[in-house]
């Protein structure tokens, strides 16, 4: 039984009634057991005390859409539109991947996420057993799914679906509960309708959520209308996709009726502002989605289109971008943007009872930020500083499930030097293959 007492820290709880205060927090095993201004009473003698006087503590960030293994392709193809980038650059390189490449890219991504304050992430890819093994080793929390592209013969489709179901069934709840799983047809434009319906049925059969890319570009929406007579939202709804708990990535090009439908069906959206800007895919109608009651979280997408996994950057972009295009400086306030990376992120992956805020009884997934730096002074509004001044590089310590996985900026469970070396070796092999 382990017990940690953080003394004299600045705590950003994400609680509307008491958003921040200076005080104390106690963690016992994997749960927060005390949080308050006054020092706790009657702790065991072997409690580990941590001086929090120069640190700000907040819930770990939650990245709700990405492809970790694509970290190997950072900088390989920039400044291209989505279809050229995918079809001429990404897919040919990814077609050369072997297990070791997926493992190396995922390990690199996990180190980057942990060091920049992300404690839980959604990942859609293939060879997902390799990703899951790195999640298990690295101590991070993962919501993992074997993404499936269905543009292939029927026998290959069958094999991919079988693999996706087996992964979701076998890994759900593993790594002491840190791994949960989903079912994921890649997108409406890469999976025939009847094939998507089979994924929906599998999600019902195994009581799992669904995840997909949706309405990322205008070209995708137009193709859906040409092929199926309706836009992607209605198309997925007709196929029963929203009959299961659903998380859709991007949702950039929506009309009013589609926003109303997503809200009515309880569909969650992963907003990926930096990736969408870099690929010139467009800007999602986030203020309208939020007003409609849609849960909007944040994702980085892969570093091949970002080019980093710093969720603080996404939080800042979410706050700034929608002010700029709307002409309304109140469109997404700093507090709302920070909730998108924490509270709404937890809700988007259906773990709001355990994650997303600092609260007694919740999981001890939290990060410590070094605020003894010029860009955090003068000490005025800590939320403003975190959103508009801070970055993932300010993260000093990270705990997940009550276990410290980053200490003084370095991962405690992973060999970072080895991971960097293996990632470079994998990329060099892919170039020559």
N, C-alpha and C positions, 0 to 999 in steps of 0.2 A: 504494500500500500504506500503510494508516494503522495506527498503533500507539498505544495508550493505556496508561499506567501509573498506576493508582490507588494512592497511597501511604498507609499508616497508617490504613486504614479499618477499620470493624467489619463483618465479612462474615457474613451469615446464609445458609449454603450450602444448607440443607434436606437435608443429608446426616446420617443418623442417627448415624454414627460421629463426625462432627466438625461439629456443627450451627452453631457460630459461633466466630469467632476474630478477633483483631486482626492485620492484616498487609497484604498487597499482592495486587493482581490486575492481570494484563496482558491486553489485548484486541488482537488483530491482525486487521484487517479485520472479519469478522462472527463471529469465534470467540474464546472464552476460551482463552488459551494458557498462562497461569500463574496459580496461586492458592496462596498460602502465607504462612507467618509471616515468613520471611526475605525480604529484598529480592531481586528477580530479578537475574540476571547477564546480561551481554552483550546489552543492548538497543541498538537502532539510535539514532544520535545525534538523530534528528528525532522521537523519541517524545514524545507529549504527556503531561505529568505533571499529575495532579490530586491536590490535597490532600484526602484523605478523613478527616482527623482528627476532624471534627465531624459525620460522616455515618455512617449504617448502610446497607449495600448488600445487596440481596436480589434474588432472581429477580423478574421482572415478574409481575404477577397475571394470571390467566386467567379471563375471564368466559364461562361456557359456555352461556349462554342469554340472548337479548335480541332486541329489535326496535328498532334504532337510530333509524330515521326517526320513531318514535313520540315522540321527544323533543319534537316540536312540541306534543304534547298533555299535557305536564306540567301538572298542576293543573287540567286542563279538567274532569275528572269524578272526584271523590274520594268515598269512603265509600259505595260501592255494591257489591252482590254481583256476582259474575263475569258472570252471564248478562245482567243489566240493564246493567252497565258495558259489556260487549261489544256487545250487540245494539242498545241504544238510544243509546249515546254514541260508542263507539270506531268501530264499523263505518260508521255514517253519515258521520262526519268523514273517515275514511280513504278512503271512496268518492269524496271530492272531491279527493284528492291528484293532483297532476301531477308530472312528473319533478323540477321545481325544488323542490317540497316535500320529496320523498324525499331529495334531495341536501342541502337545508338542514338537515333533521332529523338526517340521518346525520353531517353535518359537526359539528353541535353536540354530538352524542353522542361523537364521536371526540375532540374537544377535552376534554370532561369526563372521558372514560376515561383519556386520556393523562396529564392533569394529576393524576389521582388514583392513578396507578400501574398501570393495566391496560395490558398490552402486547399481548395477544391476546384476541380476542372472537369468539363465535359469534353470527351474525345470521341470522334467518329473516324474510323479508319479500318484497314484490314490487318491481318496478322495481330489481332487484338490481344492474343495471349501474351505476346511479347510486351505490349504496353502494360497489361495488367501485372505482369511480373515486376516491371520497373516501379509501378505504383506501390506494390507490396514492399519492395526493397526501400523505396525512397521515403516512405512514411506519409505521403500526400494522400488526399482523398480524391477518388476518381469516379465519375459517372461515365461509364464506358459502353461503347456500342460498335458493332461491326457494321460500318457503312457499306451499302451494297449498290453498285451501279448495274442496272439490268440490261444494258445494251450488249447482249451476248446470246448465244444459242440456249435453247430450253434446258439442256442438260447442265450447262454452266450456271444458269439461273438457279436450278434446283440445288446444286452443290453449294452455292453462295448462301441461299436461304437456310439450308441445313446448318451450315457453319455459323451463321448469325444467331440462330436459335440455340445451338449448342453452347456458344460462348455466353450468351445472355443467361442461360439456365445454370451453367456450371460455375460462373464467376460471381453471380449476384450474392452479396453479403460476405464475400471473402475479405481477407486482410483485416480481420477483426471488425468487419462492418464498414470499412473505409471504401470498399468497392461496391457500387450498385450498377445496374445495367439497364439498357434500353434496346429497342428494336428500331432500325434505321434504314429505310430505303433512301438512297442518296438525295434524290430530288424528283419532282414530277417530270422533268424533261429528260431524265436518265433512266427512268423506270416505267415500263408500260403499265396502264391502269390495272389490268388483272393481276399483275405482279405486286403492285402496291397493296391491293386487297388481300393478298396472302400474308403480307407483313402485318396488316391490321389484324387479321385473324390470329396470327401468332402472338401478337401483343395481348389480345383477349385470352388466348389459351394459357399464357404464362403470367398474366396479370402484370404486364410491364408497360411503361410509357413508350411513346413514339417520338422520334426526332428526325427532322429533315431540313434541307435547304429549301427556301421558298421565296419566290418573287424578288430575287436578288438583282436582276437587271430588267430593263424594258424589253430587251430582245427575248428573254425567257418568257415574259408574260405574253408577248405577241405570238411566240411559237405555240404556247399552250392554247391560245384562242384559235390559231390555225388548225392545230392537231385535234383539239377536243371540243372546240366551240365555246369554251368558258375560260375565265381567268383561273390562276392556280388555286386561289382560296376556295372558290366554289367547286373546282375540280376535286381537290382533296376532301372537301366536305361530302361530295357525292360518293366518294370511295369509302366513306366511313372513317377516315383518318382521325377526325376530331371526336369520334366516339370513345377514344382512349385519351388519358392525360397526354397532352402534346406540347412539345417545345419546338418552335420553328426558328431557324437561323435566318437573319437578314430582314425579311419582310419590308423591303425598301419601297416597292411600288404597290401601294394599296390605295383603293378608293374608299369613300365613306362607308359604303355598304359592307365592304370586306372588314373594315375595322369593327363595325357593329357585330358582324358574325364572329370574329375572333373573340370579342368580349363576351358574347352570349355563350360561346362554347368553352370558355375558360382556357383558351389557348395561350401559352406563354411565348414571348418573343425574346430572342437573343439579338440585341442591337450590337453591330460590329462597326462602329463609326470609322476607325482608321483604315481597316481593310476596304470598306466600301468607298472611301475617298480615294485610296491609292489605286484601286481598279476602276475608278470613275463610274462605279455602279449606281451612285445616287445617294440621297440622304433620306433615311427613313422618317416617317411622320411621328416621331416619338412623343411630342407634346400631345398630339391628338390621341395616340394610343393610350397614354397615361390618363388623359381626361376620360376616356371611354372605360377605364377600369382594367385595361390589359396589363398584366405583369410584364414589365420590360426590364430585362437584365442586360448584362454586358458580356461580350466575348471579344477575343482578339482575332479569331480565325487563326490560320497558321502564320508562322513567321515568313513564309514564302510570299505573303501578300500583306505584311504588316509594317515593319519587319522585326518586331519584338513582342514579348509576352508580358509587358508591363501594364497591368490592369489600371494602375493609377493614371496612365496616359489616356486610356479609354474613358475613365471617369471625367478627366479634364475636358476631353473632346466632347463628351456628351453634354457637359455644362455649357461649353462655349459655342459649339457648332449650331445648336438650335436657337441660341440668341441671335447669332449672325444672320441666319437665313430668314428668321421671322421678324426681325426688327424689334423683338420684345426681350429686354434683358432679364425678365422674370420667367422666360419660357421653361428652362430647367435650372432651378436654383442649385447651389452647391450641395445643400443637404439632400435634395432629391437625387442628384448625380451620385453621391456617396451611397445612398440607399440602393441604387441600381447595381452597385458593385458588391453589396453585402446583403441587406434584407431581401431585396427583390431577387437577387441571385439565389439565395436559399429557397425562396418560394418557387422559383423557376425550376428547380430540381426536386421539388416536393420534400424539402428537408427543413422547412421554416421552424419546426418545433425543436430542432437540434442545433441549427447553425444560423449565422447571419447577424447575430447581436450578442453582446455580453450580458448575460442574465443568469441568475442562479438556477441551476438545473440543466442548463444547456451544455453542449459539448465544449471542451476547452480547446477550441480552434481559434487562436488569436495571434496577433503580431505586435512587435514592439518597434517603434519608430524613433530614431535619434532626432530629437527636436532641438538639440544644442548646436544649431547651425544657423548661419546668417539668414537663410530664406525662411526660417520659422520665427524671426523676430521682426518687430516687437511682438510679444505674446498677447495677441488680441483674440481673434476668432480661430480656434484650432481647426474647425471644419473648413473654413475658407483657406487656411494655409495648406491643409492636406490636399484639397481639390485643385487649387490654382497655383500652388507653389511647390508641392511635394512631388515625389516620384518614387518608383520602386527601389531606387538606389539608397533611399533613406531608411529602408528596413534593416534593422540590426539583428532581431531575434524572431523566430517563428516557432509556435507550438501547435501541434495537431494531435487531437485525442489526449491532450495533457503531456505529450512527449515533445521535448525540444528537438526540432529537426533542422533549425538554423541557429547558430550561435556566433555572434560577432561577425555576421555576414557570410559565414561558410556553412555548407550542409554538413550535418553531423553523421548521416547514415550513408552518404554517397562519396565516392572517390572522384572529385571534380576534375583533377588532372587527367585521370584515366578516361573519363567520359569525354573530355575535350579531344583527347588524342584519338579515341575510337570514332568520334563523329567526323573528324577530318579524314581519317582513313577510309571511312565509308563513302564520303563524298568523292574522294579521289578515285575510288573503285568505280563508282557510278559514272563518272566522267569518261572513264576508259572502256566501260563495258559496251 
